[in-house]
């Protein structure tokens, strides 16, 4: 009996060993070299092609200039009698800035007026005597010339008297004072400066290749180092009719409102000039592009979740985005991440929704 049981166990063990040793190994799912299976889907990040408005922006460096700026000077010699402003003060047009001692100007005017009255009387007598043929035509003409000369002298003296009072030609902010009361000044002495900063000008030089895309009324945006977090906006109002022969650039000016006076003359402006606008353009994330020499292409996901390689023509490059001029249509799904394992016809599966979120803004 014991021999019979032992025989059955031995037969069973032999059968198990034969089954394990002779059964062929499974190759299902194994790839070349024992790697990943040939039909396994590659996880990728993919987003749809979108239509968006596109603006081409050219970064430039410009400078801030005043809307109006003058050096206040005097047209006459004299002694400073009154200073009618404080440094940094805002003044209205017509406000008195500086007044010179008017005594010598007034005296000169009175003298000229007296001479003019005498010349006028002599001229009137000469007219009567000429009519009565009592004086020659030459004597009459001399009296007329003397009268005219004295009239001109009176006008000049009146102008010199007005010049003794320097008024603000426009509203603005007065600069540093360069004179003191009682100071003797000569013609063209710098008294102060006057700047209108309610509106300022952003001036820049545009390269020739962009000039055809700049137009009166275009908006510009810029920043200055003094206020790095703030953005200012202006409108182009002037384009120079000629180019600088040395730099091949044209001067362009834009008016910028400056009600708070934060922008100052001479500041450097980092400008973004919008020179082209398309309301409907196809835009994709820039990481989706695959470049090989001059050829640019993208992986497009088909409805069967396979990928095909599609050549595209690239337009304007934006921050993290690129415009596609041809090769794609709105709504097609393109691969943004995961290109390394892809080949034409490869099956794909989409990664978590959160992974594509940064490319969908």
Secondary structure, DSSP 8 states (H G I E B T S, - for coil): -HHHHHHHHHHHHHHHHHHHHHS----TT--GGG-S-TT--EEEEEEE-EEEEEEEEEEEEEEEEEEEEEEEE-SS-EEEEEE---TT-EE-TT-EEEEE--HHHHHHHHHHHHHHHHHHHHHHHHHHHHHTT-S-HHHHHHHHHHHHHHHHHHHHHHHHHHHTEEE-SSSEEE------TT-EE-TT-EEEEEEEEEEEEEEEEEEHHHHTT--TT-EEEEEETTEEEEEEEEEEEEE-SS--TTT-EEEEEEEEE-TT--S-TT-EEEEEEEEEEEEEEEEEEGGG-EEETTEEEEEEE-TTSBEEEEE-EEEEE-SSEEEEEES--TT-EEEEE-GGG--TT-BEEE--HHHHGGG--
